[in-house]
């Protein structure tokens, strides 16, 4: 079909590169560091199966339509749970979403007309780029260092570009694994009051902190009520359940609710109740601690393997989350390296797709949560071989 017959918002857009690469990694002999996947053995399958059986036996209304805002008890739990990162919210401030990624879509639907500006980090979360492009936005970028986004540059760009939205992943950022310092979080929270912009604070990874110390959300410093805070149970319970949440100022949340009514009416009731019961029974925090211990060990193994690669390769040093970010020598194109790596039966994500304005051809993202420790070591021996073959 001629490309011109499609709507302009999707014309010439390509599929998510991560999903395309994951198709290559379905072969059982390929070791993949490509996806942002939790470890399959981290899923609390037995507990969830028991919960599902009990709730379906006791209340068939769970299989009926539900409210767009979400399951009331889960909204109340979330409002209380986010106090742990300094966010003050009531149940009515919370909407349950089909993963936190849906929250990005709903806020873009509510706020953006074609051509309006959004500020993002460079690099930033690929799915956010894809969603925002769907709404025909234009982008301004800010950069980061080892302590996260550069706040002076952020304010300068906001003042100059007058964006509708800014989007940040402040804790164990996807793709870099970098965490925004507490001092910078405070500055950003205070700075928003000087500008008419809504900040999306996307926090799907923050609870996977290997130091045991939760960082305060930027929203904990939000005196001007201009931050929408998104979270998810995907990385800490199960991505297949598709349960996330959005906390936003009341007028914005209402528009997001209207937008969701035209998308999927409501998030799956059964998934919401399963997540709520898992949390209500006191299973969540011990489970997070167990998952974090396992991922911390895998991160250590990957860091040991990285140290054995040739000189001239730089890596971030995350303290949680799912990702390590690498910068190769300038002459190495990560996309071409991937072609060699796949022949050697190992995969990663080239970093170029995370740069909304281009660049980053010599960068890559590695996921450490999904592979076993043994496969991390084997995968890196294959990656070292691919690097040696690169011409």
C-alpha positions as CSV (number, residue, x, y, z in Angstrom):
1,X,0.0,0.0,0.0
2,X,1.3,3.5,-0.9
3,X,2.7,5.2,2.2
4,X,0.7,8.3,1.4
5,X,-2.5,6.5,2.2
6,X,-1.7,6.3,5.9
7,X,-2.3,9.0,8.4
8,X,0.5,11.5,8.6
9,X,1.2,10.7,12.3
10,X,2.4,7.2,11.3
11,X,3.6,7.9,7.8
12,X,7.2,6.6,7.3
13,X,7.5,5.7,11.0
14,X,9.4,2.4,11.7
15,X,8.6,-0.2,14.3
16,X,10.3,-0.1,17.7
17,X,13.9,-1.2,17.0
18,X,14.0,-3.1,20.2
19,X,11.0,-5.2,19.2
20,X,12.5,-5.8,15.8
21,X,15.8,-7.0,17.3
22,X,14.0,-9.2,19.8
23,X,12.6,-11.1,16.8
24,X,16.2,-12.0,15.9
25,X,16.8,-13.2,19.5
26,X,14.0,-15.8,19.5
27,X,16.5,-18.4,18.4
28,X,17.3,-20.5,21.5
29,X,21.1,-20.3,21.0
30,X,21.3,-16.5,21.0
31,X,22.1,-14.8,24.3
32,X,20.2,-11.6,24.4
33,X,21.2,-8.4,26.3
34,X,18.7,-6.5,24.1
35,X,15.4,-6.3,25.8
36,X,14.4,-4.5,29.0
37,X,13.1,-7.8,30.3
38,X,12.8,-8.9,33.9
39,X,14.1,-12.3,34.6
40,X,11.4,-15.0,34.1
41,X,12.4,-16.7,37.3
42,X,11.6,-13.5,39.2
43,X,7.9,-13.8,38.5
44,X,5.9,-14.8,41.5
45,X,3.9,-17.3,39.5
46,X,2.7,-19.6,42.3
47,X,1.5,-16.7,44.5
48,X,-0.2,-15.0,41.5
49,X,-1.9,-18.3,40.5
50,X,-3.2,-18.8,44.0
51,X,-4.5,-15.2,44.2
52,X,-6.2,-15.4,40.8
53,X,-7.9,-18.7,41.8
54,X,-9.2,-17.2,45.1
55,X,-10.4,-13.9,43.7
56,X,-12.2,-15.5,40.8
57,X,-13.9,-18.0,43.1
58,X,-15.0,-15.2,45.5
59,X,-16.1,-12.4,43.2
60,X,-17.1,-12.9,39.6
61,X,-17.7,-9.2,39.2
62,X,-14.0,-8.9,38.6
63,X,-14.7,-10.2,35.1
64,X,-17.1,-7.3,34.4
65,X,-16.3,-3.8,33.1
66,X,-14.6,-1.5,35.6
67,X,-14.1,2.2,36.1
68,X,-11.6,4.0,33.9
69,X,-9.8,5.5,36.9
70,X,-9.0,2.0,38.2
71,X,-9.7,-0.5,41.0
72,X,-10.4,1.6,44.1
73,X,-8.4,-0.4,46.7
74,X,-5.3,-0.5,44.3
75,X,-5.6,3.3,43.9
76,X,-5.6,3.7,47.7
77,X,-2.6,1.4,48.0
78,X,-0.6,3.3,45.4
79,X,-1.4,6.6,47.1
80,X,0.0,5.3,50.3
81,X,3.0,3.4,48.7
82,X,4.4,6.5,46.9
83,X,4.9,8.2,50.2
84,X,8.0,6.1,50.4
85,X,9.5,8.4,47.7
86,X,8.1,11.5,49.1
87,X,5.0,11.8,46.9
88,X,1.9,13.1,48.7
89,X,-1.3,11.8,47.0
90,X,-4.8,10.7,47.7
91,X,-6.6,7.8,45.9
92,X,-8.5,10.3,43.7
93,X,-5.1,11.6,42.4
94,X,-4.2,8.1,41.0
95,X,-5.3,6.5,37.8
96,X,-4.4,2.9,37.0
97,X,-2.9,2.5,33.6
98,X,-2.0,-0.4,31.3
99,X,1.6,-0.1,32.1
100,X,3.3,3.3,32.8
101,X,4.0,3.6,29.0
102,X,0.2,4.1,28.5
103,X,0.5,7.1,30.9
104,X,2.9,8.7,28.4
105,X,0.5,8.2,25.6
106,X,-2.5,9.6,27.6
107,X,-0.7,12.7,28.7
108,X,0.5,13.3,25.1
109,X,-3.0,12.8,23.9
110,X,-4.3,15.3,26.5
111,X,-1.7,18.0,26.0
112,X,-0.1,18.0,22.6
113,X,-1.1,19.5,19.2
114,X,1.0,18.8,16.1
115,X,4.3,20.8,16.2
116,X,4.3,21.6,19.9
117,X,7.5,21.1,21.7
118,X,8.6,18.5,24.2
119,X,11.9,18.5,26.0
120,X,13.7,15.1,26.4
121,X,17.0,13.9,27.6
122,X,19.6,12.8,25.0
123,X,19.6,9.8,25.0
124,X,16.1,8.9,26.3
125,X,13.6,6.1,26.5
126,X,12.9,4.8,23.0
127,X,9.1,4.1,23.5
128,X,8.6,7.7,24.8
129,X,10.2,9.0,21.5
130,X,7.9,6.7,19.5
131,X,4.8,7.8,21.4
132,X,5.6,11.5,21.2
133,X,6.3,11.3,17.5
134,X,2.9,9.7,17.0
135,X,1.4,13.0,18.2
136,X,3.6,14.9,15.7
137,X,5.5,16.7,18.3
138,X,8.8,18.5,17.8
139,X,11.7,17.9,20.2
140,X,14.3,19.9,22.1
141,X,17.0,18.0,23.9
142,X,19.1,18.4,27.1
143,X,22.1,16.4,28.0
144,X,23.3,14.6,31.1
145,X,26.4,13.6,33.0
146,X,27.1,11.0,35.7
147,X,24.6,12.8,38.1
148,X,21.8,13.0,35.6
149,X,20.3,15.7,33.5
150,X,22.1,19.1,33.4
151,X,19.7,21.3,35.3
152,X,21.0,24.7,34.0
153,X,20.7,23.5,30.4
154,X,17.2,22.1,31.2
155,X,16.0,25.5,32.4
156,X,17.7,27.3,29.6
157,X,16.0,25.1,27.0
158,X,12.6,25.4,28.7
159,X,12.9,29.2,28.8
160,X,13.9,29.3,25.2
161,X,11.6,26.7,23.6
162,X,8.5,27.2,25.7
163,X,7.6,23.4,25.6
164,X,4.2,22.0,26.7
165,X,5.9,19.0,28.3
166,X,9.3,17.8,29.6
167,X,10.0,14.1,30.0
168,X,12.6,12.6,32.4
169,X,13.5,9.1,33.7
170,X,15.4,10.2,36.8
171,X,16.2,6.9,38.5
172,X,18.3,4.2,36.8
173,X,17.4,5.9,33.5
174,X,16.5,3.9,30.4
175,X,18.8,3.6,28.5
176,X,21.9,4.8,30.5
177,X,21.3,3.5,34.0
178,X,22.2,7.0,35.3
179,X,20.4,8.4,38.4
180,X,19.6,12.1,38.9
181,X,21.2,13.4,42.1
182,X,18.9,14.5,45.0
183,X,20.3,18.0,44.8
184,X,19.3,18.3,41.1
185,X,15.8,16.8,41.8
186,X,15.2,19.6,44.3
187,X,16.4,22.3,41.8
188,X,14.1,20.9,39.1
189,X,11.1,20.8,41.4
190,X,11.6,24.4,42.5
191,X,12.5,25.5,38.9
192,X,9.2,24.4,37.4
193,X,7.3,27.1,39.3
194,X,9.1,29.7,37.1
195,X,7.9,28.1,33.8
196,X,4.5,26.9,32.4
197,X,5.5,23.4,31.6
198,X,4.4,19.9,32.8
199,X,7.1,17.5,33.7
200,X,6.5,13.8,33.2
201,X,8.6,11.9,35.8
202,X,8.7,8.3,34.6
203,X,9.8,6.0,37.4
204,X,9.4,2.3,36.5
205,X,12.8,1.2,37.9
206,X,13.2,3.3,41.1
207,X,12.3,0.4,43.5
208,X,15.0,-1.8,42.1
209,X,17.7,0.0,44.1
210,X,20.6,-2.2,44.9
211,X,21.9,0.1,47.7
212,X,18.6,-0.3,49.7
213,X,18.1,3.5,49.8
214,X,15.1,4.9,48.0
215,X,15.6,8.3,46.4
216,X,12.9,11.0,46.7
217,X,11.0,11.6,43.6
218,X,11.3,14.9,41.8
219,X,7.6,15.3,42.6
220,X,8.4,15.3,46.3
221,X,9.8,18.9,45.6
222,X,6.8,19.9,43.4
223,X,5.4,22.9,45.1
224,X,3.8,24.3,41.9
225,X,1.9,21.1,41.1
226,X,3.4,20.7,37.6
227,X,4.6,17.1,37.8
228,X,2.9,14.0,36.5
229,X,4.4,11.0,38.3
230,X,4.2,7.6,36.5
231,X,5.1,4.2,38.0
232,X,4.6,0.5,37.1
233,X,4.5,-2.9,38.6
234,X,5.9,-4.4,35.4
235,X,9.5,-4.6,36.5
236,X,8.8,-5.6,40.0
237,X,5.9,-8.1,39.7
238,X,5.2,-8.9,36.0
239,X,5.1,-7.0,32.8
240,X,2.5,-9.4,31.4
241,X,-0.1,-8.1,33.9
242,X,0.2,-4.6,32.4
243,X,-0.5,-2.6,35.5
244,X,1.0,0.9,36.0
245,X,-0.2,4.1,37.5
246,X,-0.3,7.9,36.9
247,X,-0.5,10.6,39.6
248,X,-1.2,14.0,38.2
249,X,-2.8,17.4,38.9
250,X,-6.6,17.0,38.9
251,X,-7.4,18.9,35.7
252,X,-4.7,16.9,33.8
253,X,-5.7,13.6,35.3
254,X,-9.3,14.2,34.2
255,X,-8.3,14.7,30.6
256,X,-6.2,11.6,30.7
257,X,-9.2,9.6,32.0
258,X,-11.2,10.9,29.1
259,X,-8.5,9.8,26.7
260,X,-8.3,6.4,28.2
261,X,-12.0,5.9,27.8
262,X,-11.4,6.1,24.1
263,X,-8.5,3.7,24.2
264,X,-9.3,0.7,26.3
265,X,-12.1,1.8,28.7
266,X,-10.2,0.5,31.8
267,X,-7.1,-1.5,32.7
268,X,-7.7,-5.2,33.1
269,X,-9.7,-5.7,36.3
270,X,-8.3,-9.2,37.1
271,X,-4.7,-7.9,36.7
272,X,-5.5,-4.9,39.0
273,X,-7.0,-7.1,41.7
274,X,-4.1,-9.6,41.5
275,X,-1.6,-6.8,42.0
276,X,-3.6,-5.3,44.8
277,X,-3.9,-8.7,46.6
278,X,-0.2,-9.4,46.1
279,X,0.5,-6.0,47.8
280,X,-2.2,-6.3,50.5
281,X,-0.9,-9.7,51.7
282,X,2.6,-8.2,52.4
283,X,4.3,-10.0,49.5
284,X,5.5,-6.9,47.5
285,X,8.4,-5.6,49.6
286,X,10.0,-9.0,50.3
287,X,9.6,-9.8,46.6
288,X,11.3,-6.6,45.5
289,X,14.2,-7.2,47.9
290,X,14.6,-10.8,46.5
291,X,14.6,-9.5,42.9
292,X,17.0,-6.7,43.6
293,X,19.5,-9.1,45.2
294,X,19.4,-11.3,42.1
295,X,19.8,-8.4,39.7
296,X,22.6,-6.9,41.8
297,X,24.6,-10.1,41.5
298,X,24.0,-10.1,37.7
299,X,25.1,-6.5,37.4
300,X,28.3,-7.4,39.3
301,X,29.0,-10.3,36.9
302,X,28.4,-8.0,33.9
303,X,30.7,-5.4,35.3
304,X,33.4,-8.0,35.8
305,X,33.0,-9.1,32.1
306,X,33.1,-5.5,30.9
307,X,36.5,-5.0,32.6
308,X,37.9,-7.7,30.3
309,X,36.9,-6.0,27.1
310,X,39.4,-4.0,25.1
311,X,40.5,-0.6,26.3
312,X,38.7,2.5,25.0
313,X,35.2,1.3,25.9
314,X,33.4,3.3,28.5
315,X,30.5,2.1,30.7
316,X,28.0,3.7,33.1
317,X,28.0,2.4,36.7
318,X,24.3,2.0,37.7
319,X,23.2,1.2,41.3
320,X,19.9,-0.4,40.3
321,X,17.5,-0.9,37.4
322,X,18.0,-3.0,34.4
323,X,20.6,-1.4,32.1
324,X,24.2,-0.5,31.5
325,X,25.1,2.0,28.7
326,X,28.3,1.7,26.7
327,X,30.3,4.1,24.6
328,X,32.6,2.4,22.0
329,X,35.6,4.0,20.3
330,X,34.4,6.5,17.7
331,X,35.3,4.3,14.7
332,X,32.9,1.5,15.8
333,X,29.4,1.6,14.5
334,X,27.2,-0.3,17.1
335,X,24.7,-1.2,14.4
336,X,27.4,-2.9,12.3
337,X,28.8,-4.5,15.4
338,X,25.4,-6.0,16.1
339,X,25.4,-7.7,12.7
340,X,28.6,-9.5,13.7
341,X,27.5,-10.1,17.2
342,X,24.3,-11.8,16.0
343,X,26.4,-14.2,13.9
344,X,28.3,-14.9,17.1
345,X,25.0,-15.6,18.9
346,X,24.8,-12.6,21.2
347,X,22.6,-9.4,20.9
348,X,22.4,-5.9,22.3
349,X,20.6,-2.7,21.4
350,X,22.6,-0.1,19.3
351,X,22.3,3.3,21.1
352,X,21.5,5.4,18.0
353,X,17.7,4.9,18.3
354,X,17.7,6.6,21.8
355,X,18.9,9.9,20.4
356,X,15.9,11.8,19.1
357,X,18.0,14.2,17.0
358,X,20.4,11.6,15.8
359,X,23.9,10.6,16.8
360,X,25.2,8.0,19.2
361,X,26.3,5.5,16.5
362,X,29.1,4.3,18.7
363,X,26.8,3.6,21.7
364,X,24.9,0.6,22.9
365,X,22.5,-0.5,25.7
366,X,22.9,-3.8,27.6
367,X,20.3,-5.4,29.8
368,X,21.7,-7.4,32.7
369,X,18.5,-8.6,34.4
370,X,17.2,-11.3,31.9
371,X,20.2,-13.5,31.2
372,X,21.6,-16.0,33.8
373,X,25.0,-15.3,35.3
374,X,26.4,-18.1,33.3
375,X,25.0,-16.7,30.1
376,X,26.3,-13.2,30.9
377,X,29.8,-14.7,31.0
378,X,29.3,-16.7,27.8
379,X,27.6,-13.8,26.0
380,X,30.5,-11.5,26.8
381,X,33.0,-14.0,25.4
382,X,31.0,-13.9,22.2
383,X,30.8,-10.1,22.3
384,X,34.6,-9.9,22.7
385,X,34.9,-12.1,19.7
386,X,32.6,-9.8,17.7
387,X,34.7,-6.8,18.7
388,X,37.8,-8.6,17.6
389,X,36.2,-9.3,14.2
390,X,35.1,-5.7,13.6
391,X,36.9,-4.1,10.7
